[in-house]
């Protein structure tokens, strides 16, 4: 079983959302405001996963859903479109290598 929890940093950073809502500054006479903790904010998290049965089972156990695999091109399109999801997506090591090449080629332009 091999479920890498290595997060594709470029995708994570592009989709990260704050975990806590900030409350405005309060004057000495104002009522305290409750702090709201956000739950399951959509993000663009992509994990490097194997496609074998053991990995699929471990992913489903941890995240409550079957893994959805992305190609390098789909990941780049999701980033460009600003797509986000609440359950992490998966990418094979080979597709991650392609994604890195694709983004480096784009950055070199």
C-alpha positions in Angstrom: 0.0 0.0 0.0 1.4 3.3 -1.0 -0.5 6.5 -0.5 1.9 9.4 -0.6 0.7 12.4 1.2 3.0 14.6 -0.7 0.9 17.5 -1.8 1.5 19.1 -5.1 2.6 22.5 -3.7 1.8 24.6 -6.7 -1.8 23.4 -6.6 -2.2 23.6 -2.9 -0.8 27.2 -2.7 -3.0 28.3 -5.5 -6.2 27.0 -3.8 -5.4 27.6 -0.1 -8.1 29.3 1.9 -7.8 30.7 5.5 -8.9 28.2 8.2 -10.2 30.8 10.6 -12.4 33.8 10.0 -10.9 37.0 11.5 -13.0 39.2 13.7 -12.8 43.0 13.3 -11.0 45.1 15.9 -13.2 45.8 18.9 -13.5 49.0 20.9 -13.5 48.8 24.7 -17.3 49.2 24.7 -18.3 46.7 22.0 -19.6 43.3 22.6 -17.2 40.4 22.0 -17.7 38.7 18.7 -17.7 34.9 18.4 -14.8 33.5 16.4 -16.1 31.4 13.5 -14.2 28.3 12.5 -14.7 27.4 8.9 -15.3 23.8 7.9 -14.3 22.0 4.7 -13.5 25.0 2.6 -13.0 24.0 -1.0 -9.3 23.9 -1.9 -7.3 22.6 -4.8 -5.4 19.8 -3.0 -3.8 17.1 -5.2 -2.0 14.1 -3.6 0.4 11.8 -5.4 -1.2 8.4 -5.2 -0.7 4.9 -6.7 -3.6 3.5 -8.6 -3.6 0.1 -6.9 -6.5 -1.4 -4.9 -4.8 -0.9 -1.5 -4.3 2.8 -2.2 -7.8 3.2 -3.4 -9.1 1.5 -0.3 -6.9 3.6 2.0 -8.0 6.8 0.3 -11.7 5.9 0.6 -11.2 5.0 4.3 -9.4 8.3 5.0 -11.5 10.7 2.9 -14.9 8.9 2.6 -14.8 8.8 -1.2 -13.1 6.9 -4.0 -10.0 8.8 -5.4 -10.5 10.9 -8.5 -7.3 10.9 -10.6 -6.2 14.0 -12.6 -3.9 14.2 -15.6 -1.3 16.9 -15.8 -3.4 18.8 -18.3 -6.6 18.6 -16.1 -4.7 19.9 -13.1 -3.3 22.8 -15.1 -6.8 23.6 -16.5 -8.3 23.4 -13.0 -5.7 25.8 -11.7 -6.4 28.2 -14.6 -10.1 28.0 -14.1 -9.9 28.5 -10.3 -11.6 25.2 -9.7 -11.7 23.9 -6.1 -12.9 20.7 -4.4 -13.5 19.6 -0.8 -12.0 16.1 -1.2 -8.4 15.9 -2.4 -7.8 14.7 -5.9 -5.0 12.2 -6.9 -2.3 12.2 -9.5 0.2 9.5 -10.3 3.9 10.1 -10.0 4.2 10.0 -13.8 1.4 12.7 -14.2 3.0 14.8 -11.5 6.3 14.8 -13.5 4.3 15.9 -16.6 2.6 18.6 -14.5 6.0 19.9 -13.4 7.3 19.9 -17.0 4.1 21.6 -18.2 4.2 24.4 -15.6 8.0 24.9 -16.1 7.5 25.2 -19.8 4.7 27.7 -19.2 6.8 29.7 -16.7 9.7 29.9 -19.2 7.6 31.8 -21.7 
